[in-house]
Amino acid sequence: MAANLKEVRERIRSVNNTQQITKAMKMVSAAKLRRAQQAIQQMRPYAEKQTSLLRNILSNLDGDFASNFSVQRTVNKACVVVVTSNRGLCGAFNSNVVKAAVQAIEDKYKKVLEDGNLTILCVGKKGYENLIKRYPKAHFITDYIPLFENLSFDNVAKVPAFLMSAFENGDFDAVDIAYGRFKNAATQFAELEAFLPVPTLDVKEGNKNKADYIFEPDKASLLTFLIPSILKSQFQKCLLDTHASEHGARMTAMDKATDNANELLRDLKISYNKARQESITKEILEIVGGASALASS
């Protein structure tokens, strides 16, 4: 019985220590989430409006300007950018982003993968650790895994600049991004977004949605500057979304872990008290039995 009591005490101590860790991680993630949420809430309307503007402009050019970034080609070489976190303990967040990437690879780029022409660019360790085992035939780019250490625009812009250069040179015919979209602290979901070529809207002649843009300065020089700038903003939005999603998912996961620790502690304390009562009762019975034996003698 004493051994059983000691075992339960050790388990209670262990669960208490774990609960302190989960509480601390929840508080840290909550503090980081506030900053990350503010960043994406400020960035998202700007980036989405830019993307909408870009698609509208490219859809209304009537063939008098050809952008290298909107050219539709037969997809013989493709790149999937997988944006996950560097650390775990955030529930199913990373696995959901990986699932979105896997679905794109196996549905859209299966033939490209079989031909050995699929490239997977990883931002964050968790996506790389999962996919390197699953797709040994794919070519992995790992230079940008630590990108979350510095999310400044200049640092993040290196990745879309590389992707745009590779697309122009014909190294990639299509680029997709799998990332985590932030909704609120309790809700994040994986999303797959086409990055290159830039998707355009289907605008037919006579359509009331067809726009008549006035360009100043000339159309070519303006769009040559505008398109790369918008694509860089779009990519940073994906990273800020994932950054906020990671901390929201971790805060929720640690909150649930803390609640589970509370329930486990309650059950362990009940077990401990029962075992202690049984031990005391047994000792009392032994004392009474010994006293009775001495009295009868």
Contacts in CASP RR format, 6 or more apart in sequence:
PFRMAT RR
TARGET T0000
AUTHOR 0000-0000-0000
METHOD contacts of the structure
MODEL  1
MAANLKEVRERIRSVNNTQQITKAMKMVSAAKLRRAQQAIQQMRPYAEKQ
TSLLRNILSNLDGDFASNFSVQRTVNKACVVVVTSNRGLCGAFNSNVVKA
AVQAIEDKYKKVLEDGNLTILCVGKKGYENLIKRYPKAHFITDYIPLFEN
LSFDNVAKVPAFLMSAFENGDFDAVDIAYGRFKNAATQFAELEAFLPVPT
LDVKEGNKNKADYIFEPDKASLLTFLIPSILKSQFQKCLLDTHASEHGAR
MTAMDKATDNANELLRDLKISYNKARQESITKEILEIVGGASALASS
1 275 0 8 1.000
1 278 0 8 1.000
1 279 0 8 1.000
1 282 0 8 1.000
2 279 0 8 1.000
4 275 0 8 1.000
5 272 0 8 1.000
5 275 0 8 1.000
5 276 0 8 1.000
5 279 0 8 1.000
8 268 0 8 1.000
8 271 0 8 1.000
8 272 0 8 1.000
8 275 0 8 1.000
9 272 0 8 1.000
11 268 0 8 1.000
12 265 0 8 1.000
12 268 0 8 1.000
12 269 0 8 1.000
12 272 0 8 1.000
15 261 0 8 1.000
15 264 0 8 1.000
15 265 0 8 1.000
15 268 0 8 1.000
16 261 0 8 1.000
16 265 0 8 1.000
18 257 0 8 1.000
18 261 0 8 1.000
19 258 0 8 1.000
19 261 0 8 1.000
19 262 0 8 1.000
19 265 0 8 1.000
22 254 0 8 1.000
22 257 0 8 1.000
22 258 0 8 1.000
22 261 0 8 1.000
23 254 0 8 1.000
23 258 0 8 1.000
25 89 0 8 1.000
25 250 0 8 1.000
25 254 0 8 1.000
26 250 0 8 1.000
26 251 0 8 1.000
26 254 0 8 1.000
26 255 0 8 1.000
26 258 0 8 1.000
29 247 0 8 1.000
29 248 0 8 1.000
29 250 0 8 1.000
29 251 0 8 1.000
29 254 0 8 1.000
30 247 0 8 1.000
30 251 0 8 1.000
32 247 0 8 1.000
33 185 0 8 1.000
33 244 0 8 1.000
33 247 0 8 1.000
33 248 0 8 1.000
33 251 0 8 1.000
36 182 0 8 1.000
36 240 0 8 1.000
36 243 0 8 1.000
36 244 0 8 1.000
36 246 0 8 1.000
36 247 0 8 1.000
37 182 0 8 1.000
37 185 0 8 1.000
37 244 0 8 1.000
39 151 0 8 1.000
39 240 0 8 1.000
39 243 0 8 1.000
39 244 0 8 1.000
40 182 0 8 1.000
40 237 0 8 1.000
40 240 0 8 1.000
40 241 0 8 1.000
40 243 0 8 1.000
40 244 0 8 1.000
43 233 0 8 1.000
43 236 0 8 1.000
43 237 0 8 1.000
43 240 0 8 1.000
44 237 0 8 1.000
44 240 0 8 1.000
44 241 0 8 1.000
46 233 0 8 1.000
47 233 0 8 1.000
47 234 0 8 1.000
47 236 0 8 1.000
47 237 0 8 1.000
48 237 0 8 1.000
50 230 0 8 1.000
50 233 0 8 1.000
50 234 0 8 1.000
51 230 0 8 1.000
51 234 0 8 1.000
53 230 0 8 1.000
54 198 0 8 1.000
54 226 0 8 1.000
54 227 0 8 1.000
54 230 0 8 1.000
54 231 0 8 1.000
55 198 0 8 1.000
55 199 0 8 1.000
55 200 0 8 1.000
55 201 0 8 1.000
56 201 0 8 1.000
56 211 0 8 1.000
57 213 0 8 1.000
57 223 0 8 1.000
57 226 0 8 1.000
58 67 0 8 1.000
58 70 0 8 1.000
58 198 0 8 1.000
58 200 0 8 1.000
59 200 0 8 1.000
59 201 0 8 1.000
59 202 0 8 1.000
59 203 0 8 1.000
60 203 0 8 1.000
60 210 0 8 1.000
60 211 0 8 1.000
60 212 0 8 1.000
60 213 0 8 1.000
61 219 0 8 1.000
64 219 0 8 1.000
65 219 0 8 1.000
65 220 0 8 1.000
65 223 0 8 1.000
67 198 0 8 1.000
67 223 0 8 1.000
67 227 0 8 1.000
68 167 0 8 1.000
68 168 0 8 1.000
69 164 0 8 1.000
69 167 0 8 1.000
69 168 0 8 1.000
69 196 0 8 1.000
69 197 0 8 1.000
69 198 0 8 1.000
69 227 0 8 1.000
69 228 0 8 1.000
69 231 0 8 1.000
70 197 0 8 1.000
70 198 0 8 1.000
70 200 0 8 1.000
71 197 0 8 1.000
72 197 0 8 1.000
73 170 0 8 1.000
73 173 0 8 1.000
73 174 0 8 1.000
73 197 0 8 1.000
74 173 0 8 1.000
75 108 0 8 1.000
75 109 0 8 1.000
75 112 0 8 1.000
75 173 0 8 1.000
75 174 0 8 1.000
76 112 0 8 1.000
76 115 0 8 1.000
76 117 0 8 1.000
76 173 0 8 1.000
77 112 0 8 1.000
77 117 0 8 1.000
77 118 0 8 1.000
77 119 0 8 1.000
77 170 0 8 1.000
77 171 0 8 1.000
77 172 0 8 1.000
77 173 0 8 1.000
78 108 0 8 1.000
78 109 0 8 1.000
78 112 0 8 1.000
78 117 0 8 1.000
78 118 0 8 1.000
78 119 0 8 1.000
78 172 0 8 1.000
78 173 0 8 1.000
78 174 0 8 1.000
78 175 0 8 1.000
78 176 0 8 1.000
79 118 0 8 1.000
79 119 0 8 1.000
79 120 0 8 1.000
79 121 0 8 1.000
79 163 0 8 1.000
79 166 0 8 1.000
79 172 0 8 1.000
79 174 0 8 1.000
79 175 0 8 1.000
79 176 0 8 1.000
80 101 0 8 1.000
80 104 0 8 1.000
80 105 0 8 1.000
80 109 0 8 1.000
80 118 0 8 1.000
80 119 0 8 1.000
80 120 0 8 1.000
80 121 0 8 1.000
80 175 0 8 1.000
80 176 0 8 1.000
80 177 0 8 1.000
80 178 0 8 1.000
81 120 0 8 1.000
81 121 0 8 1.000
81 122 0 8 1.000
81 123 0 8 1.000
81 159 0 8 1.000
81 163 0 8 1.000
81 175 0 8 1.000
81 176 0 8 1.000
81 177 0 8 1.000
81 178 0 8 1.000
81 179 0 8 1.000
81 195 0 8 1.000
82 97 0 8 1.000
82 98 0 8 1.000
82 101 0 8 1.000
82 120 0 8 1.000
82 121 0 8 1.000
82 122 0 8 1.000
82 123 0 8 1.000
82 127 0 8 1.000
82 128 0 8 1.000
82 131 0 8 1.000
82 178 0 8 1.000
83 97 0 8 1.000
83 123 0 8 1.000
83 124 0 8 1.000
83 177 0 8 1.000
83 178 0 8 1.000
83 179 0 8 1.000
83 180 0 8 1.000
83 238 0 8 1.000
83 239 0 8 1.000
83 242 0 8 1.000
84 93 0 8 1.000
84 94 0 8 1.000
84 97 0 8 1.000
84 98 0 8 1.000
84 122 0 8 1.000
84 123 0 8 1.000
84 124 0 8 1.000
84 125 0 8 1.000
84 126 0 8 1.000
84 127 0 8 1.000
84 242 0 8 1.000
85 93 0 8 1.000
85 94 0 8 1.000
85 124 0 8 1.000
85 125 0 8 1.000
85 126 0 8 1.000
85 148 0 8 1.000
85 242 0 8 1.000
85 246 0 8 1.000
86 124 0 8 1.000
86 125 0 8 1.000
86 126 0 8 1.000
86 145 0 8 1.000
86 146 0 8 1.000
86 148 0 8 1.000
87 125 0 8 1.000
87 126 0 8 1.000
88 94 0 8 1.000
88 126 0 8 1.000
88 250 0 8 1.000
89 250 0 8 1.000
89 253 0 8 1.000
89 254 0 8 1.000
90 246 0 8 1.000
90 248 0 8 1.000
90 249 0 8 1.000
90 250 0 8 1.000
90 253 0 8 1.000
91 249 0 8 1.000
91 250 0 8 1.000
91 252 0 8 1.000
91 253 0 8 1.000
92 249 0 8 1.000
93 180 0 8 1.000
93 188 0 8 1.000
93 245 0 8 1.000
93 246 0 8 1.000
93 249 0 8 1.000
93 250 0 8 1.000
94 126 0 8 1.000
94 127 0 8 1.000
94 130 0 8 1.000
95 130 0 8 1.000
96 180 0 8 1.000
96 189 0 8 1.000
96 190 0 8 1.000
97 127 0 8 1.000
97 178 0 8 1.000
97 179 0 8 1.000
97 180 0 8 1.000
97 190 0 8 1.000
97 242 0 8 1.000
98 126 0 8 1.000
98 127 0 8 1.000
98 130 0 8 1.000
98 131 0 8 1.000
98 178 0 8 1.000
99 190 0 8 1.000
100 178 0 8 1.000
100 190 0 8 1.000
100 191 0 8 1.000
100 192 0 8 1.000
101 120 0 8 1.000
101 127 0 8 1.000
101 131 0 8 1.000
101 178 0 8 1.000
101 192 0 8 1.000
102 131 0 8 1.000
102 134 0 8 1.000
103 192 0 8 1.000
104 176 0 8 1.000
104 178 0 8 1.000
104 192 0 8 1.000
105 113 0 8 1.000
105 118 0 8 1.000
105 120 0 8 1.000
105 135 0 8 1.000
105 138 0 8 1.000
106 113 0 8 1.000
108 174 0 8 1.000
108 176 0 8 1.000
109 118 0 8 1.000
109 174 0 8 1.000
112 118 0 8 1.000
113 135 0 8 1.000
113 137 0 8 1.000
113 138 0 8 1.000
114 137 0 8 1.000
116 137 0 8 1.000
116 138 0 8 1.000
116 139 0 8 1.000
118 135 0 8 1.000
118 137 0 8 1.000
118 138 0 8 1.000
118 139 0 8 1.000
119 138 0 8 1.000
119 139 0 8 1.000
119 140 0 8 1.000
119 141 0 8 1.000
119 172 0 8 1.000
120 131 0 8 1.000
120 135 0 8 1.000
120 138 0 8 1.000
120 139 0 8 1.000
120 140 0 8 1.000
120 141 0 8 1.000
121 140 0 8 1.000
121 141 0 8 1.000
121 144 0 8 1.000
121 159 0 8 1.000
121 163 0 8 1.000
122 128 0 8 1.000
122 131 0 8 1.000
122 140 0 8 1.000
122 141 0 8 1.000
122 142 0 8 1.000
122 144 0 8 1.000
122 145 0 8 1.000
123 144 0 8 1.000
123 145 0 8 1.000
123 147 0 8 1.000
123 148 0 8 1.000
123 159 0 8 1.000
123 239 0 8 1.000
123 242 0 8 1.000
124 145 0 8 1.000
124 146 0 8 1.000
124 147 0 8 1.000
124 148 0 8 1.000
125 145 0 8 1.000
128 140 0 8 1.000
128 142 0 8 1.000
128 145 0 8 1.000
131 138 0 8 1.000
131 140 0 8 1.000
132 140 0 8 1.000
144 158 0 8 1.000
144 159 0 8 1.000
147 155 0 8 1.000
147 156 0 8 1.000
147 159 0 8 1.000
147 239 0 8 1.000
148 239 0 8 1.000
148 243 0 8 1.000
151 236 0 8 1.000
151 239 0 8 1.000
151 240 0 8 1.000
151 243 0 8 1.000
153 232 0 8 1.000
153 236 0 8 1.000
156 232 0 8 1.000
156 235 0 8 1.000
156 236 0 8 1.000
156 239 0 8 1.000
157 232 0 8 1.000
157 235 0 8 1.000
157 236 0 8 1.000
159 235 0 8 1.000
160 195 0 8 1.000
160 228 0 8 1.000
160 231 0 8 1.000
160 232 0 8 1.000
160 234 0 8 1.000
160 235 0 8 1.000
161 228 0 8 1.000
161 232 0 8 1.000
163 172 0 8 1.000
163 175 0 8 1.000
163 195 0 8 1.000
163 196 0 8 1.000
163 235 0 8 1.000
164 196 0 8 1.000
164 228 0 8 1.000
164 231 0 8 1.000
166 172 0 8 1.000
167 173 0 8 1.000
167 175 0 8 1.000
167 196 0 8 1.000
167 197 0 8 1.000
172 196 0 8 1.000
174 194 0 8 1.000
174 196 0 8 1.000
174 197 0 8 1.000
175 194 0 8 1.000
175 195 0 8 1.000
175 196 0 8 1.000
176 192 0 8 1.000
176 193 0 8 1.000
176 194 0 8 1.000
176 195 0 8 1.000
177 192 0 8 1.000
177 193 0 8 1.000
177 195 0 8 1.000
177 235 0 8 1.000
177 238 0 8 1.000
178 190 0 8 1.000
178 191 0 8 1.000
178 192 0 8 1.000
179 190 0 8 1.000
179 191 0 8 1.000
179 193 0 8 1.000
179 238 0 8 1.000
179 239 0 8 1.000
179 241 0 8 1.000
179 242 0 8 1.000
180 188 0 8 1.000
180 189 0 8 1.000
180 190 0 8 1.000
180 191 0 8 1.000
180 238 0 8 1.000
180 241 0 8 1.000
180 242 0 8 1.000
180 245 0 8 1.000
181 188 0 8 1.000
181 189 0 8 1.000
181 190 0 8 1.000
181 191 0 8 1.000
181 241 0 8 1.000
181 245 0 8 1.000
182 188 0 8 1.000
182 241 0 8 1.000
182 242 0 8 1.000
182 244 0 8 1.000
182 245 0 8 1.000
182 248 0 8 1.000
183 189 0 8 1.000
185 248 0 8 1.000
185 251 0 8 1.000
185 252 0 8 1.000
186 248 0 8 1.000
186 252 0 8 1.000
188 244 0 8 1.000
188 245 0 8 1.000
188 248 0 8 1.000
188 249 0 8 1.000
193 238 0 8 1.000
195 231 0 8 1.000
195 234 0 8 1.000
195 235 0 8 1.000
196 231 0 8 1.000
198 227 0 8 1.000
198 231 0 8 1.000
201 209 0 8 1.000
203 209 0 8 1.000
203 210 0 8 1.000
204 210 0 8 1.000
215 222 0 8 1.000
215 223 0 8 1.000
216 222 0 8 1.000
END
